[in-house]
């Protein structure tokens, strides 16, 4: 057994003694024959590696009812709604991340080999941060979006690679920028042999995890350098309120034909989905985008917050 595995096992034992058995750090030190500072560091390490899982068995009745109503209204097979109590955006993001991680783990923890397709984005990456470290080398993680920005830098919100680091699963990166410089170049990227491999794998995916982005001033696509201020303005004038994998949609969930849409290299989603497709999004800025994605029938599942759920049902 490696030293890393030994440390993980010892940290797990220390965390169990502290959080479950209720032992003090002095008692843990004596039990494990280590010093108190080492015991303290092991417990902290367990927290850092997400070995400590806090579950609340009682679900908020209002959120459960909202989830059921969303499922009926938008023909979803799955919906998770997190409660909001006058939370600031950071607190909402934290709640969504924890709930999202629990949903992802329902698939990642399976022993059966799975192909899991993922997009990119802040909400998805935050959820992956909450996933417990687990070895699942049998799974394949397929990125649905290009990982290169306009300036040639890598997308720091590449979720598939991040998830691979947490699970030991093989990661298949889409070998293309999110937006090509022109349509001819897009065709070249999308006809590459390696692109075809990733595209074929995505068509076999058992589930897809996707973010829902908004379109407007300071939207993620603009802040992260994928589209310009002028392109944001163009999309807004054409009625775009949201984007899925870089493809813009209007308030009714219909694709918006634009200069940017014609250059998107992402693997296309289907409406209605041909595989379980779970959207992860929340917060005041995402309300209109979530409603558009639901109206367009792009999702079969959703993880969102109480306020967004109420807006989608209003």
N, C-alpha and C positions, 0 to 999 in steps of 0.2 A: 504494500500500500504506500502511496506517495505521501510526502510530508504535507502537501496541501490537503489531501484527504484526511490525514490524521488530525490536522488542525480543525477541519470542518466538523469531524466527528466529535472532537473534544468541545468545540464551541456549541454544538447542538446539545451535548450532555449538560454543559454548564447552563445553557439557556433553559433547558427543561427543569433543572434543579431550581433555578431562580424564579421562573414565571409560573411553573406548574406546581412544583413541590413546595414553593415558598421559602426556600433556604436563603440565608444571608450570604453575602460574598465570602465572609470568613468561613462559614460552614461549607460552601462550595470548594473553597481552597483546601480545607481539610479532607473532604471527601475525595477529591481528585488528586490530592497530593501535589498541589501547586501553590504558588504564593498568591496572596490576595490581589496584588496588582495584575497578575496574569489572569486570575479569575474575572476581574473587572474588564480586562481587555477582551477576553473570550466572549463575554456576554455582549459587549459592544460590537464585536465582530459578527456575532449571530444576528444582531439587529441590522447591521450594515448589509448583510447578505440575504436579508428578507427571510430568515429562518423563523422569525416570530410572526405568527399570523393571528390577528385579532378578528374574531367573527362575532357579529351580533345576530342572534337567532331571530329576534322579533323584527319583522319587516314593517316599516311605516305603512299603515293601512292606506293612506291617501296615495302613496307612490305605487302601491300594488294595484290599486284601482285605475290609476292613470296608465300604467303599463298595459293593463288588460284592454282599456279603451283604445289605446294606440294600436294594439294588435288587431282589434276588430276594424277600426277605421281604415287603417292602411294595409291590412292583410299581411301583417308581420307574423312570423312563426316564433319570434322571440323578442322580448323587450325588457330592459332593466332601467328603472328610473331612480336616481339618487335624490334624497331630500335636500332642500335648500332652506337655510334659516338665516336670511339676511346676510348671506356669505359674500365676501369679497371674491373677485375673480380667481385669485390664487387658491382660496379654499375650495371653490367649485372645481377647479382643475384637479386638486388633490383628491376630492371625492370621486370624480370621474375616473382618475387613474387607478384608484383602489378597486372600484367596481369593474373597470375594464380588464384589469389583471385577472380578476376572478373568472371573468368570462373566457379570456384567452386560455387560462389554465385548464378549463374544461376540455379543451382540445389538445393542448401541449402535453398534458400529463398522461394521455393515453399511450398504452404500450404498442398498439397497432400503428405501423408506419403511416404517416399522413403527409399530404402535400398541403401546405398552408400558404396562401397568397396574401401579401400585405402591401398597402400603399405606404405613404410617409406622412409626417406631420407631428406637431407638438403633442397632441392628445394621445396618439398611439405610442409615441416614444415614452411619454410619462407613464403610461400603463405598463409598458415593458419593464420600466425601472422598478415596478412593484412586484414583478414576477419572481418567485423563489428560484434560486439556482437549482437546476435539475438537468440531468444528463439524458438527452433524447436524441442520440446520433441517428436514429432510424428515420427521423422526420426530415422533410425537405422544405425550406423556406424560400419562397419565390417572390421577388420584388416586382410589383406591377408598374412602377414608375422609374424613370431615369434618375440617376444619382448625381448628375453633373449640372451645375448652374451655368449661367451665361458666361461668367468669368473663368470657367474651367475648374472651379473648386468643387469639392465633394459636398453632397447634401448631408449636413450634420443631423438631419432628421430621417436618415435612411433606417427604417424600422427593421427590415429583414436582417441586416447585418447585426444590429443591436440585439435582436432576439436570438440570433445564432450564438452570440457570445454568452447569453444566459442559459442556453439549452444544449450547446454542442451540436446542434443540427446543421446540416449542410445548407449554405446560403447561395442562392442563385441571383446574381445582380443583373438588372436589365442594362445591357451595354449601350447606353445612349444618354444624351442630355434630355432633360424633361421637355424642353422646347428646342427644336432644330432651328437653324437660322432662316431656312426657307422650306417650301414644300418639297422641292427636289431633294434637298439634303435629308429631310424626314424620310423620304422613300428609301434613300440609301441606308440610313440607320436601320430602318425596319425590315430591310431585306437581307441584313447581315445574317450569316449562319448562326452565330451565337444568340442573336435576338430570337431566331426561330426556335432554338432549344428552350429558351425561357418562356416564350409564348406557348409552346406545346405543353410544357409543364403546368402553366397557369390554367390551361383548359381542363386539366385533370385534377385541379385543386379540390380538396374536400371542404374547404371553407376559405372565405376571404375576409380580411379585416381592413376596413377602409376609413380614412378620415373624410370629414365633410368640411370644405373650406368656404369662407365667405369671399365675396368680391366687393372691393371698395377701398377707400383710403386706408393705408397701413394694413392691408390684408397680408396674410403670410406669403403669398406668391410674390408680392411686391417687396415686402421687407427682406425676404431671403434672396432677392436678386434674380428671380426667374422671369419677371415681366417688368416693363418700364412704367413710369407714371402715365405716359401717353397711352399705353396699352390698357392700363386700368380704366382710364377715361373712356376709351373705345368700348370696352366690355360693358361698362355701366350704361353708356348711351344705347347699346344694343339690347339692354334689359337683363344682362347677366346679374344674378344675385349670389351665385354659388359656383363651386367647382368640385368635381370629383376626378381625382387623378390628373388634375390640370385641365380637364375639359369643362368649359363653362356651361351652366344651365340657367334658364330663366325661372321666374317665380312659379311657373307651372311644372317645372322639372324637365322642360324640353331643351335639347341641345341648342346652343347659340352659335350660329355660324359666324366666325370672325377670323382675323388674320392669325391670332394666337391658336385658336382651335385647330386650324389647318396644319399647325406645326407641332402639335402634341405627339410625342412618341409613345405615350403610355399604352399599355394593353387595355383594350376597351372593356368596359363593364356592359352587361346586358340588362335590359329592362323588358320584362321582369327578369330577375336573376336566374341563371341556369345552375347556380350552386348557392349554398348558404352564404349570404353577403351581409356582414354585420358592420353597421356604421357606428363610429365613436365620435361624439361631438357634444358640446354644451357651452353654456355661458351666454350672456345677453347678445353678444355680437353674432352668435351662430343661429339664432332663432329662425330668421328668414331662410338661411341656407338649409337648415334641417327640414323645414317645411317643404322647400323645393325638392329636396332629395326624396322625401316621402311621397309627395304628389306625383313625381316622375316614376315612381315604382322601382327605384334603383336599389332599394334595400329590402332584405328579408328579415333583418334584425337590427336593433338599435340600443345603444347605451347612451343615455342622456340625463339631463337634470330635470327637476320638478318644474321649473319655470318654462323651459323649452317644451316640455310635454304639454303643459297647459296651453301654451301659445299654439301648438300644432293641433290642439283639439278645439280651440276657440272658434 
